[in-house]
Amino acid sequence: MNAPDDLLLDVCGLEPPEPLERVLDALGRLQPAQQLRVLIPRQPFPLYRILDQNGYLHETVARDDGLFEILIRAA
């Protein structure tokens, strides 16, 4: 469920590495209580490694429309 202060980032239709760059940029703008929701057409395995190495928690859900929704928050 989306919290009112969640940031939503739709990176569908962008060519690599732009989705990764946009997610990392958005993470830099997150406030302590905010979460980032990312919509992407494929699983971004390199992003998962970056998030793990930098102390972010993440959950990925495969949606019925073929997109992946990733919820990212500070640990």
PDB file of N, CA, C, O and CB in Angstrom:
ATOM      1  N   MET A   1       0.847  -1.189   0.000  1.00  0.00           N
ATOM      2  CA  MET A   1       0.000   0.000   0.000  1.00  0.00           C
ATOM      3  C   MET A   1       0.886   1.243   0.000  1.00  0.00           C
ATOM      4  O   MET A   1       1.879   1.303   0.724  1.00  0.00           O
ATOM      5  CB  MET A   1      -0.960   0.003   1.228  1.00  0.00           C
ATOM      6  N   ASN A   2       0.538   2.199  -0.783  1.00  0.00           N
ATOM      7  CA  ASN A   2       1.308   3.433  -0.880  1.00  0.00           C
ATOM      8  C   ASN A   2       1.018   4.344   0.295  1.00  0.00           C
ATOM      9  O   ASN A   2      -0.141   4.614   0.607  1.00  0.00           O
ATOM     10  CB  ASN A   2       1.006   4.153  -2.186  1.00  0.00           C
ATOM     11  N   ALA A   3       2.062   4.814   0.941  1.00  0.00           N
ATOM     12  CA  ALA A   3       1.916   5.853   1.950  1.00  0.00           C
ATOM     13  C   ALA A   3       1.894   7.187   1.220  1.00  0.00           C
ATOM     14  O   ALA A   3       2.477   7.306   0.142  1.00  0.00           O
ATOM     15  CB  ALA A   3       3.071   5.797   3.019  1.00  0.00           C
ATOM     16  N   PRO A   4       1.226   8.202   1.790  1.00  0.00           N
ATOM     17  CA  PRO A   4       1.122   9.480   1.090  1.00  0.00           C
ATOM     18  C   PRO A   4       2.461  10.119   0.755  1.00  0.00           C
ATOM     19  O   PRO A   4       2.567  10.854  -0.227  1.00  0.00           O
ATOM     20  CB  PRO A   4       0.327  10.428   1.909  1.00  0.00           C
ATOM     21  N   ASP A   5       3.478   9.850   1.552  1.00  0.00           N
ATOM     22  CA  ASP A   5       4.766  10.506   1.303  1.00  0.00           C
ATOM     23  C   ASP A   5       5.744   9.625   0.519  1.00  0.00           C
ATOM     24  O   ASP A   5       6.900  10.009   0.336  1.00  0.00           O
ATOM     25  CB  ASP A   5       5.395  10.907   2.621  1.00  0.00           C
ATOM     26  N   ASP A   6       5.300   8.451   0.052  1.00  0.00           N
ATOM     27  CA  ASP A   6       6.156   7.613  -0.784  1.00  0.00           C
ATOM     28  C   ASP A   6       6.488   8.342  -2.081  1.00  0.00           C
ATOM     29  O   ASP A   6       5.669   9.087  -2.619  1.00  0.00           O
ATOM     30  CB  ASP A   6       5.475   6.259  -1.083  1.00  0.00           C
ATOM     31  N   LEU A   7       7.696   8.115  -2.568  1.00  0.00           N
ATOM     32  CA  LEU A   7       8.059   8.609  -3.891  1.00  0.00           C
ATOM     33  C   LEU A   7       7.794   7.494  -4.894  1.00  0.00           C
ATOM     34  O   LEU A   7       8.136   6.338  -4.643  1.00  0.00           O
ATOM     35  CB  LEU A   7       9.555   9.076  -3.941  1.00  0.00           C
ATOM     36  N   LEU A   8       7.191   7.832  -6.023  1.00  0.00           N
ATOM     37  CA  LEU A   8       6.935   6.861  -7.081  1.00  0.00           C
ATOM     38  C   LEU A   8       7.802   7.203  -8.273  1.00  0.00           C
ATOM     39  O   LEU A   8       7.823   8.344  -8.735  1.00  0.00           O
ATOM     40  CB  LEU A   8       5.434   6.837  -7.478  1.00  0.00           C
ATOM     41  N   LEU A   9       8.519   6.203  -8.770  1.00  0.00           N
ATOM     42  CA  LEU A   9       9.402   6.394  -9.912  1.00  0.00           C
ATOM     43  C   LEU A   9       9.091   5.320 -10.945  1.00  0.00           C
ATOM     44  O   LEU A   9       9.294   4.132 -10.697  1.00  0.00           O
ATOM     45  CB  LEU A   9      10.902   6.346  -9.483  1.00  0.00           C
ATOM     46  N   ASP A  10       8.598   5.744 -12.103  1.00  0.00           N
ATOM     47  CA  ASP A  10       8.289   4.832 -13.198  1.00  0.00           C
ATOM     48  C   ASP A  10       9.432   4.939 -14.213  1.00  0.00           C
ATOM     49  O   ASP A  10       9.601   5.973 -14.859  1.00  0.00           O
ATOM     50  CB  ASP A  10       6.889   5.169 -13.859  1.00  0.00           C
ATOM     51  N   VAL A  11      10.207   3.869 -14.347  1.00  0.00           N
ATOM     52  CA  VAL A  11      11.335   3.876 -15.275  1.00  0.00           C
ATOM     53  C   VAL A  11      11.084   2.977 -16.484  1.00  0.00           C
ATOM     54  O   VAL A  11      12.022   2.581 -17.176  1.00  0.00           O
ATOM     55  CB  VAL A  11      12.602   3.435 -14.558  1.00  0.00           C
ATOM     56  N   CYS A  12       9.826   2.660 -16.730  1.00  0.00           N
ATOM     57  CA  CYS A  12       9.459   1.862 -17.901  1.00  0.00           C
ATOM     58  C   CYS A  12       9.777   2.656 -19.162  1.00  0.00           C
ATOM     59  O   CYS A  12       9.573   3.869 -19.211  1.00  0.00           O
ATOM     60  CB  CYS A  12       7.951   1.464 -17.863  1.00  0.00           C
ATOM     61  N   GLY A  13      10.270   1.973 -20.163  1.00  0.00           N
ATOM     62  CA  GLY A  13      10.558   2.609 -21.439  1.00  0.00           C
ATOM     63  C   GLY A  13      11.931   3.251 -21.520  1.00  0.00           C
ATOM     64  O   GLY A  13      12.311   3.756 -22.576  1.00  0.00           O
ATOM     65  N   LEU A  14      12.678   3.243 -20.431  1.00  0.00           N
ATOM     66  CA  LEU A  14      14.020   3.820 -20.447  1.00  0.00           C
ATOM     67  C   LEU A  14      15.050   2.735 -20.727  1.00  0.00           C
ATOM     68  O   LEU A  14      14.890   1.591 -20.302  1.00  0.00           O
ATOM     69  CB  LEU A  14      14.330   4.526 -19.109  1.00  0.00           C
ATOM     70  N   GLU A  15      16.085   3.092 -21.430  1.00  0.00           N
ATOM     71  CA  GLU A  15      17.165   2.152 -21.754  1.00  0.00           C
ATOM     72  C   GLU A  15      18.224   2.186 -20.645  1.00  0.00           C
ATOM     73  O   GLU A  15      18.509   3.243 -20.083  1.00  0.00           O
ATOM     74  CB  GLU A  15      17.806   2.498 -23.138  1.00  0.00           C
ATOM     75  N   PRO A  16      18.807   1.014 -20.334  1.00  0.00           N
ATOM     76  CA  PRO A  16      19.899   0.987 -19.357  1.00  0.00           C
ATOM     77  C   PRO A  16      21.047   1.874 -19.829  1.00  0.00           C
ATOM     78  O   PRO A  16      21.310   1.944 -21.030  1.00  0.00           O
ATOM     79  CB  PRO A  16      20.396  -0.462 -19.131  1.00  0.00           C
ATOM     80  N   PRO A  17      21.717   2.534 -18.938  1.00  0.00           N
ATOM     81  CA  PRO A  17      21.644   2.456 -17.476  1.00  0.00           C
ATOM     82  C   PRO A  17      20.736   3.518 -16.850  1.00  0.00           C
ATOM     83  O   PRO A  17      20.787   3.730 -15.638  1.00  0.00           O
ATOM     84  CB  PRO A  17      23.026   2.584 -16.898  1.00  0.00           C
ATOM     85  N   GLU A  18      19.908   4.189 -17.657  1.00  0.00           N
ATOM     86  CA  GLU A  18      19.103   5.289 -17.118  1.00  0.00           C
ATOM     87  C   GLU A  18      18.185   4.879 -15.963  1.00  0.00           C
ATOM     88  O   GLU A  18      18.083   5.640 -15.000  1.00  0.00           O
ATOM     89  CB  GLU A  18      18.274   5.881 -18.218  1.00  0.00           C
ATOM     90  N   PRO A  19      17.507   3.717 -16.000  1.00  0.00           N
ATOM     91  CA  PRO A  19      16.679   3.362 -14.840  1.00  0.00           C
ATOM     92  C   PRO A  19      17.488   3.292 -13.541  1.00  0.00           C
ATOM     93  O   PRO A  19      17.051   3.799 -12.508  1.00  0.00           O
ATOM     94  CB  PRO A  19      15.994   2.024 -15.084  1.00  0.00           C
ATOM     95  N   LEU A  20      18.651   2.671 -13.595  1.00  0.00           N
ATOM     96  CA  LEU A  20      19.509   2.581 -12.414  1.00  0.00           C
ATOM     97  C   LEU A  20      19.928   3.968 -11.947  1.00  0.00           C
ATOM     98  O   LEU A  20      19.887   4.261 -10.752  1.00  0.00           O
ATOM     99  CB  LEU A  20      20.748   1.725 -12.711  1.00  0.00           C
ATOM    100  N   GLU A  21      20.327   4.811 -12.869  1.00  0.00           N
ATOM    101  CA  GLU A  21      20.754   6.164 -12.511  1.00  0.00           C
ATOM    102  C   GLU A  21      19.621   6.954 -11.867  1.00  0.00           C
ATOM    103  O   GLU A  21      19.840   7.681 -10.898  1.00  0.00           O
ATOM    104  CB  GLU A  21      21.267   6.903 -13.746  1.00  0.00           C
ATOM    105  N   ARG A  22      18.420   6.813 -12.399  1.00  0.00           N
ATOM    106  CA  ARG A  22      17.275   7.541 -11.835  1.00  0.00           C
ATOM    107  C   ARG A  22      16.914   7.043 -10.438  1.00  0.00           C
ATOM    108  O   ARG A  22      16.567   7.834  -9.562  1.00  0.00           O
ATOM    109  CB  ARG A  22      16.065   7.411 -12.754  1.00  0.00           C
ATOM    110  N   VAL A  23      16.997   5.731 -10.235  1.00  0.00           N
ATOM    111  CA  VAL A  23      16.707   5.183  -8.904  1.00  0.00           C
ATOM    112  C   VAL A  23      17.734   5.693  -7.899  1.00  0.00           C
ATOM    113  O   VAL A  23      17.365   6.126  -6.808  1.00  0.00           O
ATOM    114  CB  VAL A  23      16.704   3.629  -8.933  1.00  0.00           C
ATOM    115  N   LEU A  24      19.010   5.648  -8.249  1.00  0.00           N
ATOM    116  CA  LEU A  24      20.043   6.112  -7.324  1.00  0.00           C
ATOM    117  C   LEU A  24      19.884   7.599  -7.023  1.00  0.00           C
ATOM    118  O   LEU A  24      20.102   8.024  -5.889  1.00  0.00           O
ATOM    119  CB  LEU A  24      21.436   5.837  -7.899  1.00  0.00           C
ATOM    120  N   ASP A  25      19.510   8.387  -8.015  1.00  0.00           N
ATOM    121  CA  ASP A  25      19.258   9.807  -7.803  1.00  0.00           C
ATOM    122  C   ASP A  25      18.082  10.007  -6.842  1.00  0.00           C
ATOM    123  O   ASP A  25      18.155  10.839  -5.937  1.00  0.00           O
ATOM    124  CB  ASP A  25      18.981  10.510  -9.147  1.00  0.00           C
ATOM    125  N   ALA A  26      17.013   9.256  -7.034  1.00  0.00           N
ATOM    126  CA  ALA A  26      15.834   9.373  -6.167  1.00  0.00           C
ATOM    127  C   ALA A  26      16.154   8.952  -4.733  1.00  0.00           C
ATOM    128  O   ALA A  26      15.639   9.542  -3.784  1.00  0.00           O
ATOM    129  CB  ALA A  26      14.681   8.521  -6.717  1.00  0.00           C
ATOM    130  N   LEU A  27      16.999   7.938  -4.574  1.00  0.00           N
ATOM    131  CA  LEU A  27      17.382   7.514  -3.225  1.00  0.00           C
ATOM    132  C   LEU A  27      18.095   8.636  -2.481  1.00  0.00           C
ATOM    133  O   LEU A  27      17.951   8.770  -1.266  1.00  0.00           O
ATOM    134  CB  LEU A  27      18.280   6.271  -3.287  1.00  0.00           C
ATOM    135  N   GLY A  28      18.853   9.431  -3.198  1.00  0.00           N
ATOM    136  CA  GLY A  28      19.545  10.555  -2.589  1.00  0.00           C
ATOM    137  C   GLY A  28      18.609  11.643  -2.102  1.00  0.00           C
ATOM    138  O   GLY A  28      19.003  12.480  -1.290  1.00  0.00           O
ATOM    139  N   ARG A  29      17.372  11.645  -2.586  1.00  0.00           N
ATOM    140  CA  ARG A  29      16.390  12.643  -2.173  1.00  0.00           C
ATOM    141  C   ARG A  29      15.416  12.135  -1.119  1.00  0.00           C
ATOM    142  O   ARG A  29      14.587  12.900  -0.627  1.00  0.00           O
ATOM    143  CB  ARG A  29      15.624  13.117  -3.365  1.00  0.00           C
ATOM    144  N   LEU A  30      15.503  10.855  -0.765  1.00  0.00           N
ATOM    145  CA  LEU A  30      14.574  10.286   0.211  1.00  0.00           C
ATOM    146  C   LEU A  30      14.757  10.909   1.588  1.00  0.00           C
ATOM    147  O   LEU A  30      15.881  11.092   2.056  1.00  0.00           O
ATOM    148  CB  LEU A  30      14.759   8.776   0.298  1.00  0.00           C
ATOM    149  N   GLN A  31      13.652  11.228   2.223  1.00  0.00           N
ATOM    150  CA  GLN A  31      13.666  11.655   3.614  1.00  0.00           C
ATOM    151  C   GLN A  31      13.645  10.397   4.483  1.00  0.00           C
ATOM    152  O   GLN A  31      13.272   9.328   4.001  1.00  0.00           O
ATOM    153  CB  GLN A  31      12.450  12.602   3.939  1.00  0.00           C
ATOM    154  N   PRO A  32      14.040  10.504   5.762  1.00  0.00           N
ATOM    155  CA  PRO A  32      14.146   9.308   6.604  1.00  0.00           C
ATOM    156  C   PRO A  32      12.899   8.417   6.651  1.00  0.00           C
ATOM    157  O   PRO A  32      13.039   7.194   6.691  1.00  0.00           O
ATOM    158  CB  PRO A  32      14.476   9.725   7.981  1.00  0.00           C
ATOM    159  N   ALA A  33      11.718   8.969   6.648  1.00  0.00           N
ATOM    160  CA  ALA A  33      10.504   8.150   6.764  1.00  0.00           C
ATOM    161  C   ALA A  33       9.922   7.751   5.410  1.00  0.00           C
ATOM    162  O   ALA A  33       8.938   7.013   5.356  1.00  0.00           O
ATOM    163  CB  ALA A  33       9.457   8.897   7.559  1.00  0.00           C
ATOM    164  N   GLN A  34      10.507   8.222   4.333  1.00  0.00           N
ATOM    165  CA  GLN A  34       9.964   7.939   3.003  1.00  0.00           C
ATOM    166  C   GLN A  34      10.448   6.606   2.461  1.00  0.00           C
ATOM    167  O   GLN A  34      11.479   6.068   2.863  1.00  0.00           O
ATOM    168  CB  GLN A  34      10.338   9.046   2.038  1.00  0.00           C
ATOM    169  N   GLN A  35       9.646   6.098   1.525  1.00  0.00           N
ATOM    170  CA  GLN A  35      10.003   4.908   0.767  1.00  0.00           C
ATOM    171  C   GLN A  35       9.947   5.268  -0.709  1.00  0.00           C
ATOM    172  O   GLN A  35       9.240   6.192  -1.111  1.00  0.00           O
ATOM    173  CB  GLN A  35       9.054   3.706   1.100  1.00  0.00           C
ATOM    174  N   LEU A  36      10.688   4.537  -1.498  1.00  0.00           N
ATOM    175  CA  LEU A  36      10.689   4.723  -2.943  1.00  0.00           C
ATOM    176  C   LEU A  36      10.030   3.516  -3.577  1.00  0.00           C
ATOM    177  O   LEU A  36      10.415   2.376  -3.319  1.00  0.00           O
ATOM    178  CB  LEU A  36      12.130   4.925  -3.492  1.00  0.00           C
ATOM    179  N   ARG A  37       9.018   3.779  -4.422  1.00  0.00           N
ATOM    180  CA  ARG A  37       8.370   2.713  -5.194  1.00  0.00           C
ATOM    181  C   ARG A  37       8.812   2.869  -6.635  1.00  0.00           C
ATOM    182  O   ARG A  37       8.647   3.928  -7.241  1.00  0.00           O
ATOM    183  CB  ARG A  37       6.798   2.767  -5.069  1.00  0.00           C
ATOM    184  N   VAL A  38       9.373   1.808  -7.173  1.00  0.00           N
ATOM    185  CA  VAL A  38       9.896   1.828  -8.540  1.00  0.00           C
ATOM    186  C   VAL A  38       9.087   0.857  -9.387  1.00  0.00           C
ATOM    187  O   VAL A  38       8.883  -0.295  -9.002  1.00  0.00           O
ATOM    188  CB  VAL A  38      11.414   1.461  -8.573  1.00  0.00           C
ATOM    189  N   LEU A  39       8.632   1.322 -10.530  1.00  0.00           N
ATOM    190  CA  LEU A  39       7.986   0.468 -11.523  1.00  0.00           C
ATOM    191  C   LEU A  39       8.980   0.249 -12.651  1.00  0.00           C
ATOM    192  O   LEU A  39       9.519   1.203 -13.212  1.00  0.00           O
ATOM    193  CB  LEU A  39       6.647   1.101 -12.054  1.00  0.00           C
ATOM    194  N   ILE A  40       9.218  -1.019 -12.979  1.00  0.00           N
ATOM    195  CA  ILE A  40      10.233  -1.363 -13.971  1.00  0.00           C
ATOM    196  C   ILE A  40       9.804  -2.643 -14.695  1.00  0.00           C
ATOM    197  O   ILE A  40       9.183  -3.511 -14.081  1.00  0.00           O
ATOM    198  CB  ILE A  40      11.638  -1.543 -13.300  1.00  0.00           C
ATOM    199  N   PRO A  41      10.122  -2.777 -15.988  1.00  0.00           N
ATOM    200  CA  PRO A  41       9.655  -3.947 -16.734  1.00  0.00           C
ATOM    201  C   PRO A  41      10.504  -5.213 -16.548  1.00  0.00           C
ATOM    202  O   PRO A  41      10.163  -6.260 -17.098  1.00  0.00           O
ATOM    203  CB  PRO A  41       9.609  -3.609 -18.181  1.00  0.00           C
ATOM    204  N   ARG A  42      11.582  -5.138 -15.799  1.00  0.00           N
ATOM    205  CA  ARG A  42      12.432  -6.321 -15.574  1.00  0.00           C
ATOM    206  C   ARG A  42      13.064  -6.209 -14.189  1.00  0.00           C
ATOM    207  O   ARG A  42      13.117  -5.127 -13.603  1.00  0.00           O
ATOM    208  CB  ARG A  42      13.543  -6.451 -16.688  1.00  0.00           C
ATOM    209  N   GLN A  43      13.537  -7.331 -13.679  1.00  0.00           N
ATOM    210  CA  GLN A  43      14.196  -7.295 -12.374  1.00  0.00           C
ATOM    211  C   GLN A  43      15.589  -6.687 -12.521  1.00  0.00           C
ATOM    212  O   GLN A  43      16.380  -7.166 -13.334  1.00  0.00           O
ATOM    213  CB  GLN A  43      14.282  -8.718 -11.757  1.00  0.00           C
ATOM    214  N   PRO A  44      15.903  -5.656 -11.764  1.00  0.00           N
ATOM    215  CA  PRO A  44      17.201  -4.986 -11.867  1.00  0.00           C
ATOM    216  C   PRO A  44      18.220  -5.583 -10.895  1.00  0.00           C
ATOM    217  O   PRO A  44      18.493  -4.998  -9.847  1.00  0.00           O
ATOM    218  CB  PRO A  44      17.043  -3.487 -11.600  1.00  0.00           C
ATOM    219  N   PHE A  45      18.772  -6.721 -11.233  1.00  0.00           N
ATOM    220  CA  PHE A  45      19.681  -7.416 -10.322  1.00  0.00           C
ATOM    221  C   PHE A  45      20.885  -6.570  -9.902  1.00  0.00           C
ATOM    222  O   PHE A  45      21.281  -6.641  -8.738  1.00  0.00           O
ATOM    223  CB  PHE A  45      20.165  -8.684 -10.968  1.00  0.00           C
ATOM    224  N   PRO A  46      21.486  -5.771 -10.792  1.00  0.00           N
ATOM    225  CA  PRO A  46      22.584  -4.905 -10.321  1.00  0.00           C
ATOM    226  C   PRO A  46      22.121  -3.909  -9.247  1.00  0.00           C
ATOM    227  O   PRO A  46      22.870  -3.601  -8.320  1.00  0.00           O
ATOM    228  CB  PRO A  46      23.190  -4.137 -11.504  1.00  0.00           C
ATOM    229  N   LEU A  47      20.898  -3.413  -9.376  1.00  0.00           N
ATOM    230  CA  LEU A  47      20.366  -2.491  -8.360  1.00  0.00           C
ATOM    231  C   LEU A  47      20.241  -3.189  -7.017  1.00  0.00           C
ATOM    232  O   LEU A  47      20.563  -2.596  -5.987  1.00  0.00           O
ATOM    233  CB  LEU A  47      18.996  -1.933  -8.793  1.00  0.00           C
ATOM    234  N   TYR A  48      19.788  -4.419  -7.003  1.00  0.00           N
ATOM    235  CA  TYR A  48      19.643  -5.145  -5.742  1.00  0.00           C
ATOM    236  C   TYR A  48      20.987  -5.214  -5.000  1.00  0.00           C
ATOM    237  O   TYR A  48      21.044  -5.014  -3.787  1.00  0.00           O
ATOM    238  CB  TYR A  48      19.098  -6.570  -6.000  1.00  0.00           C
ATOM    239  N   ARG A  49      22.047  -5.496  -5.732  1.00  0.00           N
ATOM    240  CA  ARG A  49      23.370  -5.571  -5.093  1.00  0.00           C
ATOM    241  C   ARG A  49      23.768  -4.215  -4.510  1.00  0.00           C
ATOM    242  O   ARG A  49      24.295  -4.150  -3.399  1.00  0.00           O
ATOM    243  CB  ARG A  49      24.438  -6.046  -6.108  1.00  0.00           C
ATOM    244  N   ILE A  50      23.521  -3.139  -5.247  1.00  0.00           N
ATOM    245  CA  ILE A  50      23.856  -1.794  -4.767  1.00  0.00           C
ATOM    246  C   ILE A  50      23.052  -1.468  -3.511  1.00  0.00           C
ATOM    247  O   ILE A  50      23.591  -0.925  -2.547  1.00  0.00           O
ATOM    248  CB  ILE A  50      23.588  -0.736  -5.868  1.00  0.00           C
ATOM    249  N   LEU A  51      21.765  -1.800  -3.529  1.00  0.00           N
ATOM    250  CA  LEU A  51      20.926  -1.535  -2.358  1.00  0.00           C
ATOM    251  C   LEU A  51      21.424  -2.311  -1.145  1.00  0.00           C
ATOM    252  O   LEU A  51      21.533  -1.752  -0.054  1.00  0.00           O
ATOM    253  CB  LEU A  51      19.463  -1.896  -2.650  1.00  0.00           C
ATOM    254  N   ASP A  52      21.727  -3.593  -1.326  1.00  0.00           N
ATOM    255  CA  ASP A  52      22.230  -4.417  -0.224  1.00  0.00           C
ATOM    256  C   ASP A  52      23.535  -3.863   0.336  1.00  0.00           C
ATOM    257  O   ASP A  52      23.725  -3.819   1.552  1.00  0.00           O
ATOM    258  CB  ASP A  52      22.434  -5.858  -0.689  1.00  0.00           C
ATOM    259  N   GLN A  53      24.425  -3.446  -0.542  1.00  0.00           N
ATOM    260  CA  GLN A  53      25.736  -2.941  -0.104  1.00  0.00           C
ATOM    261  C   GLN A  53      25.630  -1.605   0.615  1.00  0.00           C
ATOM    262  O   GLN A  53      26.521  -1.246   1.385  1.00  0.00           O
ATOM    263  CB  GLN A  53      26.667  -2.800  -1.297  1.00  0.00           C
ATOM    264  N   ASN A  54      24.542  -0.855   0.374  1.00  0.00           N
ATOM    265  CA  ASN A  54      24.406   0.470   0.959  1.00  0.00           C
ATOM    266  C   ASN A  54      23.333   0.547   2.053  1.00  0.00           C
ATOM    267  O   ASN A  54      22.903   1.638   2.430  1.00  0.00           O
ATOM    268  CB  ASN A  54      24.090   1.459  -0.123  1.00  0.00           C
ATOM    269  N   GLY A  55      22.914  -0.593   2.548  1.00  0.00           N
ATOM    270  CA  GLY A  55      22.032  -0.626   3.708  1.00  0.00           C
ATOM    271  C   GLY A  55      20.569  -0.313   3.443  1.00  0.00           C
ATOM    272  O   GLY A  55      19.869   0.152   4.343  1.00  0.00           O
ATOM    273  N   TYR A  56      20.096  -0.555   2.236  1.00  0.00           N
ATOM    274  CA  TYR A  56      18.673  -0.355   1.945  1.00  0.00           C
ATOM    275  C   TYR A  56      17.949  -1.691   1.977  1.00  0.00           C
ATOM    276  O   TYR A  56      18.502  -2.719   1.587  1.00  0.00           O
ATOM    277  CB  TYR A  56      18.480   0.331   0.571  1.00  0.00           C
ATOM    278  N   LEU A  57      16.715  -1.667   2.443  1.00  0.00           N
ATOM    279  CA  LEU A  57      15.843  -2.833   2.383  1.00  0.00           C
ATOM    280  C   LEU A  57      15.006  -2.707   1.120  1.00  0.00           C
ATOM    281  O   LEU A  57      14.640  -1.601   0.722  1.00  0.00           O
ATOM    282  CB  LEU A  57      14.939  -2.951   3.664  1.00  0.00           C
ATOM    283  N   HIS A  58      14.702  -3.833   0.491  1.00  0.00           N
ATOM    284  CA  HIS A  58      13.892  -3.787  -0.720  1.00  0.00           C
ATOM    285  C   HIS A  58      13.031  -5.032  -0.829  1.00  0.00           C
ATOM    286  O   HIS A  58      13.420  -6.127  -0.424  1.00  0.00           O
ATOM    287  CB  HIS A  58      14.778  -3.643  -1.960  1.00  0.00           C
ATOM    288  N   GLU A  59      11.846  -4.827  -1.390  1.00  0.00           N
ATOM    289  CA  GLU A  59      10.903  -5.912  -1.667  1.00  0.00           C
ATOM    290  C   GLU A  59      10.453  -5.755  -3.109  1.00  0.00           C
ATOM    291  O   GLU A  59      10.190  -4.645  -3.570  1.00  0.00           O
ATOM    292  CB  GLU A  59       9.673  -5.894  -0.673  1.00  0.00           C
ATOM    293  N   THR A  60      10.368  -6.865  -3.812  1.00  0.00           N
ATOM    294  CA  THR A  60       9.946  -6.828  -5.211  1.00  0.00           C
ATOM    295  C   THR A  60       8.701  -7.683  -5.384  1.00  0.00           C
ATOM    296  O   THR A  60       8.621  -8.806  -4.887  1.00  0.00           O
ATOM    297  CB  THR A  60      11.080  -7.316  -6.149  1.00  0.00           C
ATOM    298  N   VAL A  61       7.734  -7.125  -6.101  1.00  0.00           N
ATOM    299  CA  VAL A  61       6.497  -7.843  -6.407  1.00  0.00           C
ATOM    300  C   VAL A  61       6.333  -7.861  -7.922  1.00  0.00           C
ATOM    301  O   VAL A  61       6.416  -6.825  -8.582  1.00  0.00           O
ATOM    302  CB  VAL A  61       5.253  -7.177  -5.706  1.00  0.00           C
ATOM    303  N   ALA A  62       6.100  -9.054  -8.462  1.00  0.00           N
ATOM    304  CA  ALA A  62       5.776  -9.180  -9.884  1.00  0.00           C
ATOM    305  C   ALA A  62       4.283  -8.905 -10.040  1.00  0.00           C
ATOM    306  O   ALA A  62       3.450  -9.605  -9.462  1.00  0.00           O
ATOM    307  CB  ALA A  62       6.160 -10.607 -10.446  1.00  0.00           C
ATOM    308  N   ARG A  63       3.956  -7.892 -10.817  1.00  0.00           N
ATOM    309  CA  ARG A  63       2.557  -7.506 -10.993  1.00  0.00           C
ATOM    310  C   ARG A  63       1.924  -8.278 -12.145  1.00  0.00           C
ATOM    311  O   ARG A  63       2.622  -8.826 -12.999  1.00  0.00           O
ATOM    312  CB  ARG A  63       2.443  -5.996 -11.241  1.00  0.00           C
ATOM    313  N   ASP A  64       0.606  -8.313 -12.157  1.00  0.00           N
ATOM    314  CA  ASP A  64      -0.131  -9.018 -13.215  1.00  0.00           C
ATOM    315  C   ASP A  64       0.076  -8.398 -14.588  1.00  0.00           C
ATOM    316  O   ASP A  64      -0.089  -9.079 -15.600  1.00  0.00           O
ATOM    317  CB  ASP A  64      -1.608  -9.037 -12.893  1.00  0.00           C
ATOM    318  N   ASP A  65       0.435  -7.114 -14.644  1.00  0.00           N
ATOM    319  CA  ASP A  65       0.635  -6.443 -15.932  1.00  0.00           C
ATOM    320  C   ASP A  65       2.037  -6.653 -16.503  1.00  0.00           C
ATOM    321  O   ASP A  65       2.389  -6.051 -17.518  1.00  0.00           O
ATOM    322  CB  ASP A  65       0.372  -4.963 -15.783  1.00  0.00           C
ATOM    323  N   GLY A  66       2.846  -7.510 -15.850  1.00  0.00           N
ATOM    324  CA  GLY A  66       4.187  -7.815 -16.345  1.00  0.00           C
ATOM    325  C   GLY A  66       5.280  -6.923 -15.791  1.00  0.00           C
ATOM    326  O   GLY A  66       6.462  -7.173 -16.025  1.00  0.00           O
ATOM    327  N   LEU A  67       4.902  -5.886 -15.058  1.00  0.00           N
ATOM    328  CA  LEU A  67       5.898  -5.006 -14.447  1.00  0.00           C
ATOM    329  C   LEU A  67       6.317  -5.536 -13.087  1.00  0.00           C
ATOM    330  O   LEU A  67       5.642  -6.370 -12.483  1.00  0.00           O
ATOM    331  CB  LEU A  67       5.352  -3.580 -14.314  1.00  0.00           C
ATOM    332  N   PHE A  68       7.442  -5.032 -12.626  1.00  0.00           N
ATOM    333  CA  PHE A  68       7.894  -5.312 -11.268  1.00  0.00           C
ATOM    334  C   PHE A  68       7.781  -4.028 -10.471  1.00  0.00           C
ATOM    335  O   PHE A  68       8.138  -2.954 -10.956  1.00  0.00           O
ATOM    336  CB  PHE A  68       9.357  -5.866 -11.247  1.00  0.00           C
ATOM    337  N   GLU A  69       7.284  -4.139  -9.247  1.00  0.00           N
ATOM    338  CA  GLU A  69       7.191  -3.009  -8.343  1.00  0.00           C
ATOM    339  C   GLU A  69       8.169  -3.267  -7.191  1.00  0.00           C
ATOM    340  O   GLU A  69       8.074  -4.273  -6.489  1.00  0.00           O
ATOM    341  CB  GLU A  69       5.715  -2.804  -7.823  1.00  0.00           C
ATOM    342  N   ILE A  70       9.097  -2.344  -7.020  1.00  0.00           N
ATOM    343  CA  ILE A  70      10.124  -2.502  -5.990  1.00  0.00           C
ATOM    344  C   ILE A  70       9.926  -1.414  -4.946  1.00  0.00           C
ATOM    345  O   ILE A  70       9.899  -0.226  -5.267  1.00  0.00           O
ATOM    346  CB  ILE A  70      11.563  -2.437  -6.602  1.00  0.00           C
ATOM    347  N   LEU A  71       9.790  -1.829  -3.704  1.00  0.00           N
ATOM    348  CA  LEU A  71       9.673  -0.903  -2.586  1.00  0.00           C
ATOM    349  C   LEU A  71      11.035  -0.841  -1.903  1.00  0.00           C
ATOM    350  O   LEU A  71      11.569  -1.866  -1.480  1.00  0.00           O
ATOM    351  CB  LEU A  71       8.543  -1.344  -1.581  1.00  0.00           C
ATOM    352  N   ILE A  72      11.590   0.353  -1.798  1.00  0.00           N
ATOM    353  CA  ILE A  72      12.925   0.541  -1.233  1.00  0.00           C
ATOM    354  C   ILE A  72      12.834   1.497  -0.058  1.00  0.00           C
ATOM    355  O   ILE A  72      12.166   2.527  -0.136  1.00  0.00           O
ATOM    356  CB  ILE A  72      13.918   1.076  -2.302  1.00  0.00           C
ATOM    357  N   ARG A  73      13.514   1.150   1.044  1.00  0.00           N
ATOM    358  CA  ARG A  73      13.548   2.020   2.223  1.00  0.00           C
ATOM    359  C   ARG A  73      14.876   1.827   2.942  1.00  0.00           C
ATOM    360  O   ARG A  73      15.550   0.810   2.784  1.00  0.00           O
ATOM    361  CB  ARG A  73      12.353   1.721   3.182  1.00  0.00           C
ATOM    362  N   ALA A  74      15.225   2.815   3.722  1.00  0.00           N
ATOM    363  CA  ALA A  74      16.452   2.717   4.511  1.00  0.00           C
ATOM    364  C   ALA A  74      16.278   1.640   5.571  1.00  0.00           C
ATOM    365  O   ALA A  74      15.183   1.443   6.098  1.00  0.00           O
ATOM    366  CB  ALA A  74      16.808   4.081   5.166  1.00  0.00           C
ATOM    367  N   ALA A  75      17.359   0.952   5.874  1.00  0.00           N
ATOM    368  CA  ALA A  75      17.312  -0.110   6.893  1.00  0.00           C
ATOM    369  C   ALA A  75      17.153   0.475   8.277  1.00  0.00           C
ATOM    370  O   ALA A  75      17.094  -0.267   9.257  1.00  0.00           O
ATOM    371  CB  ALA A  75      18.575  -0.973   6.839  1.00  0.00           C
TER     372      ALA A  75
END
